[in-house]
Amino acid sequence: MRKFIFIGFIGLGALIGLLAAANSDWNTRLAMMGVGALFGWPIGGALASIGKKEWQRLERDENSLPGIGTTPKDLAANYWRDKGHPPFMKPSEVEPDQHMFDPDRLG
């Protein structure tokens, strides 16, 4: 059925090109039919869904490394510990000054 729609739109484009140049000589008619077929080709392909790639759903648990802290499951498990920030992106809790990296102020 998709191939029929595709070929039908190519033929429809060629027919419109023929009708547009009905009172001209055959060279012009053939050229207009070719232009009409060129316009009908992508329209027919889009409406028939030819060339459409099927996307495969990937499971997050299979393709990510567990325990590194970036999987959605790890982020949900450590949400309260990290206070909603991703790992290694947590802002410091002290004011930025010359002593912000002292061992007693690291949190």
N, CA, C and O atoms as CSV, one atom per row, in Angstrom:
chain,resi,resn,atom,element,x,y,z
A,1,MET,N,N,0.825,-1.194,0.000
A,1,MET,CA,C,0.000,0.000,0.000
A,1,MET,C,C,0.871,1.261,0.000
A,1,MET,O,O,0.536,2.257,-0.640
A,2,ARG,N,N,1.995,1.203,0.728
A,2,ARG,CA,C,2.856,2.378,0.768
A,2,ARG,C,C,3.489,2.647,-0.593
A,2,ARG,O,O,3.638,3.797,-1.006
A,3,LYS,N,N,3.853,1.583,-1.272
A,3,LYS,CA,C,4.464,1.760,-2.583
A,3,LYS,C,C,3.450,2.338,-3.572
A,3,LYS,O,O,3.811,3.132,-4.441
A,4,PHE,N,N,2.186,1.941,-3.438
A,4,PHE,CA,C,1.130,2.481,-4.298
A,4,PHE,C,C,0.956,3.985,-4.056
A,4,PHE,O,O,0.812,4.750,-5.010
A,5,ILE,N,N,0.967,4.406,-2.804
A,5,ILE,CA,C,0.853,5.837,-2.484
A,5,ILE,C,C,2.045,6.596,-3.051
A,5,ILE,O,O,1.887,7.678,-3.618
A,6,PHE,N,N,3.223,6.033,-2.899
A,6,PHE,CA,C,4.441,6.674,-3.387
A,6,PHE,C,C,4.402,6.854,-4.904
A,6,PHE,O,O,4.646,7.950,-5.408
A,7,ILE,N,N,4.096,5.787,-5.625
A,7,ILE,CA,C,4.039,5.854,-7.091
A,7,ILE,C,C,2.881,6.734,-7.543
A,7,ILE,O,O,2.986,7.419,-8.560
A,8,GLY,N,N,1.781,6.722,-6.800
A,8,GLY,CA,C,0.636,7.568,-7.136
A,8,GLY,C,C,0.970,9.047,-7.070
A,8,GLY,O,O,0.532,9.816,-7.925
A,9,PHE,N,N,1.739,9.459,-6.068
A,9,PHE,CA,C,2.104,10.872,-5.973
A,9,PHE,C,C,3.123,11.268,-7.032
A,9,PHE,O,O,3.124,12.411,-7.488
A,10,ILE,N,N,3.981,10.349,-7.426
A,10,ILE,CA,C,4.891,10.652,-8.540
A,10,ILE,C,C,4.082,10.844,-9.822
A,10,ILE,O,O,4.326,11.781,-10.583
A,11,GLY,N,N,3.120,9.952,-10.057
A,11,GLY,CA,C,2.253,10.084,-11.234
A,11,GLY,C,C,1.392,11.332,-11.180
A,11,GLY,O,O,1.177,11.986,-12.200
A,12,LEU,N,N,0.898,11.665,-9.996
A,12,LEU,CA,C,0.090,12.879,-9.847
A,12,LEU,C,C,0.918,14.127,-10.136
A,12,LEU,O,O,0.429,15.065,-10.765
A,13,GLY,N,N,2.160,14.142,-9.681
A,13,GLY,CA,C,3.039,15.273,-9.983
A,13,GLY,C,C,3.317,15.391,-11.466
A,13,GLY,O,O,3.342,16.494,-12.011
A,14,ALA,N,N,3.527,14.252,-12.126
A,14,ALA,CA,C,3.753,14.276,-13.573
A,14,ALA,C,C,2.499,14.731,-14.312
A,14,ALA,O,O,2.596,15.458,-15.301
A,15,LEU,N,N,1.328,14.314,-13.846
A,15,LEU,CA,C,0.072,14.729,-14.472
A,15,LEU,C,C,-0.157,16.230,-14.306
A,15,LEU,O,O,-0.606,16.897,-15.238
A,16,ILE,N,N,0.144,16.752,-13.144
A,16,ILE,CA,C,0.007,18.202,-12.935
A,16,ILE,C,C,0.977,18.961,-13.838
A,16,ILE,O,O,0.628,20.005,-14.389
A,17,GLY,N,N,2.193,18.438,-13.990
A,17,GLY,CA,C,3.144,19.063,-14.914
A,17,GLY,C,C,2.662,19.017,-16.353
A,17,GLY,O,O,2.867,19.968,-17.107
A,18,LEU,N,N,2.022,17.915,-16.742
A,18,LEU,CA,C,1.481,17.795,-18.101
A,18,LEU,C,C,0.343,18.786,-18.310
A,18,LEU,O,O,0.260,19.428,-19.358
A,19,LEU,N,N,-0.535,18.912,-17.318
A,19,LEU,CA,C,-1.658,19.848,-17.449
A,19,LEU,C,C,-1.190,21.302,-17.442
A,19,LEU,O,O,-1.811,22.159,-18.070
A,20,ALA,N,N,-0.099,21.581,-16.735
A,20,ALA,CA,C,0.402,22.961,-16.700
A,20,ALA,C,C,0.967,23.382,-18.055
A,20,ALA,O,O,0.925,24.560,-18.408
A,21,ALA,N,N,1.488,22.435,-18.803
A,21,ALA,CA,C,2.070,22.752,-20.112
A,21,ALA,C,C,1.262,22.120,-21.237
A,21,ALA,O,O,1.836,21.634,-22.212
A,22,ALA,N,N,-0.052,22.119,-21.116
A,22,ALA,CA,C,-0.907,21.432,-22.096
A,22,ALA,C,C,-0.845,22.071,-23.481
A,22,ALA,O,O,-0.975,21.366,-24.481
A,23,ASN,N,N,-0.654,23.361,-23.564
A,23,ASN,CA,C,-0.668,24.039,-24.861
A,23,ASN,C,C,0.733,24.261,-25.418
A,23,ASN,O,O,0.905,25.074,-26.327
A,24,SER,N,N,1.721,23.572,-24.906
A,24,SER,CA,C,3.107,23.744,-25.359
A,24,SER,C,C,3.530,22.542,-26.200
A,24,SER,O,O,2.772,21.589,-26.384
A,25,ASP,N,N,4.769,22.614,-26.707
A,25,ASP,CA,C,5.273,21.481,-27.482
A,25,ASP,C,C,5.677,20.340,-26.542
A,25,ASP,O,O,5.665,20.504,-25.322
A,26,TRP,N,N,6.035,19.180,-27.116
A,26,TRP,CA,C,6.270,17.982,-26.308
A,26,TRP,C,C,7.523,18.087,-25.451
A,26,TRP,O,O,7.584,17.482,-24.380
A,27,ASN,N,N,8.512,18.833,-25.892
A,27,ASN,CA,C,9.713,18.990,-25.064
A,27,ASN,C,C,9.383,19.708,-23.755
A,27,ASN,O,O,9.857,19.325,-22.685
A,28,THR,N,N,8.575,20.738,-23.857
A,28,THR,CA,C,8.174,21.469,-22.655
A,28,THR,C,C,7.279,20.606,-21.776
A,28,THR,O,O,7.398,20.635,-20.551
A,29,ARG,N,N,6.383,19.840,-22.393
A,29,ARG,CA,C,5.508,18.954,-21.616
A,29,ARG,C,C,6.326,17.914,-20.846
A,29,ARG,O,O,6.075,17.664,-19.667
A,30,LEU,N,N,7.311,17.311,-21.527
A,30,LEU,CA,C,8.149,16.308,-20.854
A,30,LEU,C,C,8.964,16.931,-19.716
A,30,LEU,O,O,9.130,16.328,-18.655
A,31,ALA,N,N,9.466,18.136,-19.953
A,31,ALA,CA,C,10.232,18.808,-18.896
A,31,ALA,C,C,9.336,19.121,-17.696
A,31,ALA,O,O,9.740,18.929,-16.549
A,32,MET,N,N,8.130,19.599,-17.958
A,32,MET,CA,C,7.206,19.913,-16.857
A,32,MET,C,C,6.743,18.645,-16.143
A,32,MET,O,O,6.527,18.658,-14.931
A,33,MET,N,N,6.588,17.551,-16.889
A,33,MET,CA,C,6.232,16.282,-16.248
A,33,MET,C,C,7.369,15.810,-15.335
A,33,MET,O,O,7.123,15.283,-14.250
A,34,GLY,N,N,8.598,16.001,-15.779
A,34,GLY,CA,C,9.749,15.643,-14.944
A,34,GLY,C,C,9.827,16.484,-13.687
A,34,GLY,O,O,10.116,15.971,-12.605
A,35,VAL,N,N,9.566,17.788,-13.829
A,35,VAL,CA,C,9.567,18.667,-12.653
A,35,VAL,C,C,8.430,18.285,-11.707
A,35,VAL,O,O,8.613,18.267,-10.490
A,36,GLY,N,N,7.276,17.983,-12.256
A,36,GLY,CA,C,6.151,17.558,-11.418
A,36,GLY,C,C,6.436,16.251,-10.702
A,36,GLY,O,O,6.063,16.080,-9.542
A,37,ALA,N,N,7.101,15.320,-11.394
A,37,ALA,CA,C,7.468,14.052,-10.751
A,37,ALA,C,C,8.503,14.283,-9.663
A,37,ALA,O,O,8.473,13.619,-8.627
A,38,LEU,N,N,9.423,15.221,-9.891
A,38,LEU,CA,C,10.417,15.536,-8.860
A,38,LEU,C,C,9.769,16.139,-7.617
A,38,LEU,O,O,10.232,15.899,-6.501
A,39,PHE,N,N,8.713,16.912,-7.796
A,39,PHE,CA,C,7.996,17.453,-6.637
A,39,PHE,C,C,7.105,16.401,-5.986
A,39,PHE,O,O,6.901,16.429,-4.772
A,40,GLY,N,N,6.579,15.485,-6.769
A,40,GLY,CA,C,5.721,14.442,-6.211
A,40,GLY,C,C,6.483,13.365,-5.469
A,40,GLY,O,O,5.930,12.703,-4.591
A,41,TRP,N,N,7.754,13.183,-5.815
A,41,TRP,CA,C,8.568,12.144,-5.206
A,41,TRP,C,C,8.747,12.337,-3.699
A,41,TRP,O,O,8.442,11.405,-2.953
A,42,PRO,N,N,9.223,13.491,-3.200
A,42,PRO,CA,C,9.364,13.623,-1.740
A,42,PRO,C,C,8.026,13.702,-1.009
A,42,PRO,O,O,7.912,13.260,0.134
A,43,ILE,N,N,7.015,14.266,-1.668
A,43,ILE,CA,C,5.701,14.333,-1.020
A,43,ILE,C,C,5.131,12.936,-0.853
A,43,ILE,O,O,4.610,12.598,0.210
A,44,GLY,N,N,5.227,12.125,-1.895
A,44,GLY,CA,C,4.755,10.744,-1.801
A,44,GLY,C,C,5.559,9.932,-0.803
A,44,GLY,O,O,5.000,9.118,-0.069
A,45,GLY,N,N,6.867,10.146,-0.770
A,45,GLY,CA,C,7.704,9.436,0.193
A,45,GLY,C,C,7.389,9.815,1.623
A,45,GLY,O,O,7.403,8.964,2.513
A,46,ALA,N,N,7.104,11.090,1.851
A,46,ALA,CA,C,6.775,11.527,3.213
A,46,ALA,C,C,5.415,11.002,3.645
A,46,ALA,O,O,5.255,10.556,4.781
A,47,LEU,N,N,4.437,11.049,2.752
A,47,LEU,CA,C,3.101,10.581,3.119
A,47,LEU,C,C,3.023,9.065,3.224
A,47,LEU,O,O,2.188,8.540,3.960
A,48,ALA,N,N,3.877,8.360,2.504
A,48,ALA,CA,C,3.886,6.903,2.587
A,48,ALA,C,C,4.833,6.404,3.672
A,48,ALA,O,O,4.928,5.198,3.903
A,49,SER,N,N,5.529,7.312,4.336
A,49,SER,CA,C,6.492,6.993,5.401
A,49,SER,C,C,7.590,6.067,4.908
A,49,SER,O,O,8.032,5.173,5.630
A,50,ILE,N,N,8.024,6.283,3.689
A,50,ILE,CA,C,9.141,5.503,3.160
A,50,ILE,C,C,10.428,6.178,3.625
A,50,ILE,O,O,10.581,7.393,3.504
A,51,GLY,N,N,11.332,5.394,4.147
A,51,GLY,CA,C,12.588,5.922,4.649
A,51,GLY,C,C,12.527,6.347,6.099
A,51,GLY,O,O,13.504,6.880,6.626
A,52,LYS,N,N,11.420,6.126,6.745
A,52,LYS,CA,C,11.288,6.489,8.147
A,52,LYS,C,C,11.983,5.430,8.992
A,52,LYS,O,O,11.697,4.239,8.873
A,53,LYS,N,N,12.883,5.868,9.830
A,53,LYS,CA,C,13.623,4.932,10.667
A,53,LYS,C,C,12.802,4.594,11.901
A,53,LYS,O,O,12.172,5.460,12.509
A,54,GLU,N,N,12.823,3.348,12.246
A,54,GLU,CA,C,12.156,2.900,13.460
A,54,GLU,C,C,13.134,3.032,14.620
A,54,GLU,O,O,14.199,2.416,14.617
A,55,TRP,N,N,12.774,3.825,15.595
A,55,TRP,CA,C,13.632,4.018,16.755
A,55,TRP,C,C,13.388,2.900,17.748
A,55,TRP,O,O,12.248,2.559,18.061
A,56,GLN,N,N,14.469,2.344,18.231
A,56,GLN,CA,C,14.364,1.289,19.222
A,56,GLN,C,C,14.491,1.906,20.604
A,56,GLN,O,O,15.368,2.730,20.860
A,57,ARG,N,N,13.600,1.490,21.480
A,57,ARG,CA,C,13.664,1.951,22.854
A,57,ARG,C,C,14.823,1.263,23.562
A,57,ARG,O,O,14.932,0.037,23.539
A,58,LEU,N,N,15.665,2.033,24.176
A,58,LEU,CA,C,16.782,1.474,24.916
A,58,LEU,C,C,16.449,1.485,26.396
A,58,LEU,O,O,15.959,2.478,26.934
A,59,GLU,N,N,16.716,0.389,27.025
A,59,GLU,CA,C,16.500,0.315,28.462
A,59,GLU,C,C,17.638,1.041,29.159
A,59,GLU,O,O,18.807,0.808,28.852
A,60,ARG,N,N,17.309,1.901,30.076
A,60,ARG,CA,C,18.335,2.667,30.768
A,60,ARG,C,C,19.196,1.794,31.665
A,60,ARG,O,O,20.389,2.051,31.830
A,61,ASP,N,N,18.601,0.774,32.239
A,61,ASP,CA,C,19.355,-0.073,33.149
A,61,ASP,C,C,20.383,-0.926,32.416
A,61,ASP,O,O,21.406,-1.285,32.998
A,62,GLU,N,N,20.136,-1.253,31.166
A,62,GLU,CA,C,21.056,-2.104,30.424
A,62,GLU,C,C,22.225,-1.324,29.841
A,62,GLU,O,O,23.303,-1.887,29.653
A,63,ASN,N,N,22.036,-0.046,29.551
A,63,ASN,CA,C,23.054,0.701,28.831
A,63,ASN,C,C,23.842,1.671,29.688
A,63,ASN,O,O,24.730,2.349,29.172
A,64,SER,N,N,23.561,1.760,30.939
A,64,SER,CA,C,24.316,2.649,31.797
A,64,SER,C,C,25.004,1.833,32.880
A,64,SER,O,O,24.544,0.755,33.257
A,65,LEU,N,N,26.074,2.350,33.353
A,65,LEU,CA,C,26.849,1.637,34.362
A,65,LEU,C,C,26.272,1.933,35.742
A,65,LEU,O,O,26.222,3.095,36.146
A,66,PRO,N,N,25.843,0.928,36.461
A,66,PRO,CA,C,25.267,1.175,37.782
A,66,PRO,C,C,26.352,1.546,38.790
A,66,PRO,O,O,27.479,1.057,38.721
A,67,GLY,N,N,25.991,2.411,39.717
A,67,GLY,CA,C,26.898,2.765,40.795
A,67,GLY,C,C,27.778,3.963,40.537
A,67,GLY,O,O,28.488,4.391,41.447
A,68,ILE,N,N,27.769,4.536,39.327
A,68,ILE,CA,C,28.617,5.693,39.077
A,68,ILE,C,C,27.911,6.990,39.440
A,68,ILE,O,O,28.517,8.061,39.401
A,69,GLY,N,N,26.641,6.899,39.791
A,69,GLY,CA,C,25.918,8.060,40.284
A,69,GLY,C,C,25.192,8.863,39.242
A,69,GLY,O,O,24.561,9.863,39.585
A,70,THR,N,N,25.248,8.480,37.990
A,70,THR,CA,C,24.597,9.276,36.952
A,70,THR,C,C,23.363,8.615,36.373
A,70,THR,O,O,22.644,9.239,35.593
A,71,THR,N,N,23.099,7.369,36.733
A,71,THR,CA,C,21.883,6.736,36.240
A,71,THR,C,C,20.685,7.316,36.979
A,71,THR,O,O,20.827,7.750,38.122
A,72,PRO,N,N,19.518,7.334,36.364
A,72,PRO,CA,C,18.345,7.868,37.056
A,72,PRO,C,C,18.049,7.137,38.361
A,72,PRO,O,O,17.569,7.738,39.322
A,73,LYS,N,N,18.337,5.850,38.388
A,73,LYS,CA,C,18.101,5.088,39.614
A,73,LYS,C,C,19.052,5.551,40.727
A,73,LYS,O,O,18.637,5.693,41.877
A,74,ASP,N,N,20.327,5.786,40.387
A,74,ASP,CA,C,21.290,6.267,41.376
A,74,ASP,C,C,20.958,7.682,41.831
A,74,ASP,O,O,21.077,7.993,43.016
A,75,LEU,N,N,20.544,8.539,40.907
A,75,LEU,CA,C,20.182,9.909,41.285
A,75,LEU,C,C,18.982,9.918,42.219
A,75,LEU,O,O,18.930,10.711,43.159
A,76,ALA,N,N,18.018,9.039,41.964
A,76,ALA,CA,C,16.848,8.973,42.840
A,76,ALA,C,C,17.219,8.413,44.203
A,76,ALA,O,O,16.684,8.859,45.218
A,77,ALA,N,N,18.125,7.444,44.244
A,77,ALA,CA,C,18.505,6.844,45.524
A,77,ALA,C,C,19.301,7.811,46.388
A,77,ALA,O,O,19.210,7.754,47.614
A,78,ASN,N,N,20.073,8.690,45.780
A,78,ASN,CA,C,20.937,9.603,46.534
A,78,ASN,C,C,20.428,11.039,46.523
A,78,ASN,O,O,21.196,11.967,46.777
A,79,TYR,N,N,19.152,11.233,46.233
A,79,TYR,CA,C,18.613,12.589,46.109
A,79,TYR,C,C,18.735,13.364,47.417
A,79,TYR,O,O,19.153,14.522,47.410
A,80,TRP,N,N,18.381,12.747,48.525
A,80,TRP,CA,C,18.399,13.466,49.799
A,80,TRP,C,C,19.819,13.677,50.290
A,80,TRP,O,O,20.103,14.689,50.932
A,81,ARG,N,N,20.710,12.752,50.006
A,81,ARG,CA,C,22.102,12.923,50.415
A,81,ARG,C,C,22.753,14.066,49.642
A,81,ARG,O,O,23.481,14.878,50.214
A,82,ASP,N,N,22.484,14.124,48.328
A,82,ASP,CA,C,23.109,15.134,47.481
A,82,ASP,C,C,22.310,16.424,47.413
A,82,ASP,O,O,22.730,17.370,46.746
A,83,LYS,N,N,21.183,16.482,48.080
A,83,LYS,CA,C,20.307,17.667,48.123
A,83,LYS,C,C,19.897,18.120,46.721
A,83,LYS,O,O,19.820,19.318,46.451
A,84,GLY,N,N,19.638,17.169,45.840
A,84,GLY,CA,C,19.120,17.470,44.514
A,84,GLY,C,C,20.155,17.813,43.471
A,84,GLY,O,O,19.796,18.038,42.315
A,85,HIS,N,N,21.440,17.863,43.830
A,85,HIS,CA,C,22.488,18.207,42.870
A,85,HIS,C,C,23.106,16.941,42.293
A,85,HIS,O,O,23.225,15.940,43.001
A,86,PRO,N,N,23.502,16.964,41.024
A,86,PRO,CA,C,24.201,15.802,40.460
A,86,PRO,C,C,25.546,15.602,41.165
A,86,PRO,O,O,26.055,16.529,41.796
A,87,PRO,N,N,26.121,14.412,41.066
A,87,PRO,CA,C,27.402,14.166,41.726
A,87,PRO,C,C,28.494,15.102,41.215
A,87,PRO,O,O,28.541,15.421,40.027
A,88,PHE,N,N,29.352,15.529,42.097
A,88,PHE,CA,C,30.495,16.403,41.820
A,88,PHE,C,C,30.080,17.790,41.337
A,88,PHE,O,O,30.920,18.534,40.830
A,89,MET,N,N,28.819,18.152,41.481
A,89,MET,CA,C,28.366,19.483,41.090
A,89,MET,C,C,27.685,20.189,42.248
A,89,MET,O,O,27.011,21.202,42.061
A,90,LYS,N,N,27.858,19.664,43.411
A,90,LYS,CA,C,27.231,20.247,44.586
A,90,LYS,C,C,27.993,21.513,44.970
A,90,LYS,O,O,29.212,21.462,45.135
A,91,PRO,N,N,27.312,22.636,45.115
A,91,PRO,CA,C,28.015,23.860,45.502
A,91,PRO,C,C,28.494,23.759,46.945
A,91,PRO,O,O,27.920,23.043,47.765
A,92,SER,N,N,29.543,24.484,47.225
A,92,SER,CA,C,30.076,24.452,48.585
A,92,SER,C,C,29.110,25.155,49.532
A,92,SER,O,O,28.349,26.036,49.132
A,93,GLU,N,N,29.160,24.745,50.792
A,93,GLU,CA,C,28.244,25.309,51.784
A,93,GLU,C,C,28.823,26.521,52.494
A,93,GLU,O,O,28.129,27.152,53.291
A,94,VAL,N,N,30.071,26.860,52.226
A,94,VAL,CA,C,30.703,28.006,52.885
A,94,VAL,C,C,30.806,29.151,51.894
A,94,VAL,O,O,30.681,28.961,50.684
A,95,GLU,N,N,31.033,30.327,52.421
A,95,GLU,CA,C,31.204,31.497,51.570
A,95,GLU,C,C,32.537,31.394,50.832
A,95,GLU,O,O,33.527,30.938,51.405
A,96,PRO,N,N,32.571,31.812,49.575
A,96,PRO,CA,C,33.845,31.732,48.846
A,96,PRO,C,C,34.839,32.776,49.362
A,96,PRO,O,O,34.689,33.972,49.113
A,97,ASP,N,N,35.831,32.309,50.068
A,97,ASP,CA,C,36.898,33.184,50.528
A,97,ASP,C,C,38.199,32.403,50.480
A,97,ASP,O,O,38.269,31.343,49.857
A,98,GLN,N,N,39.193,32.902,51.113
A,98,GLN,CA,C,40.494,32.255,51.021
A,98,GLN,C,C,40.580,30.957,51.819
A,98,GLN,O,O,41.518,30.185,51.623
A,99,HIS,N,N,39.629,30.697,52.709
A,99,HIS,CA,C,39.674,29.491,53.536
A,99,HIS,C,C,38.568,28.497,53.186
A,99,HIS,O,O,38.209,27.666,54.021
A,100,MET,N,N,38.031,28.562,51.998
A,100,MET,CA,C,36.897,27.696,51.695
A,100,MET,C,C,37.286,26.233,51.501
A,100,MET,O,O,36.421,25.358,51.550
A,101,PHE,N,N,38.564,25.951,51.282
A,101,PHE,CA,C,38.987,24.567,51.096
A,101,PHE,C,C,39.706,24.005,52.319
A,101,PHE,O,O,40.395,22.990,52.219
A,102,ASP,N,N,39.556,24.639,53.446
A,102,ASP,CA,C,40.133,24.095,54.675
A,102,ASP,C,C,39.436,22.788,55.023
A,102,ASP,O,O,38.241,22.640,54.767
A,103,PRO,N,N,40.171,21.829,55.609
A,103,PRO,CA,C,39.568,20.526,55.903
A,103,PRO,C,C,38.378,20.594,56.850
A,103,PRO,O,O,37.476,19.761,56.753
A,104,ASP,N,N,38.349,21.545,57.747
A,104,ASP,CA,C,37.220,21.612,58.672
A,104,ASP,C,C,35.979,22.220,58.030
A,104,ASP,O,O,34.891,22.125,58.597
A,105,ARG,N,N,36.116,22.842,56.862
A,105,ARG,CA,C,34.960,23.466,56.208
A,105,ARG,C,C,34.424,22.653,55.034
A,105,ARG,O,O,33.379,22.993,54.480
A,106,LEU,N,N,35.109,21.601,54.653
A,106,LEU,CA,C,34.612,20.790,53.540
A,106,LEU,C,C,33.417,19.992,54.012
A,106,LEU,O,O,33.452,19.391,55.086
A,107,GLY,N,N,32.359,19.983,53.216
A,107,GLY,CA,C,31.160,19.289,53.677
A,107,GLY,C,C,30.684,18.376,52.685
A,107,GLY,O,O,29.678,17.700,52.900
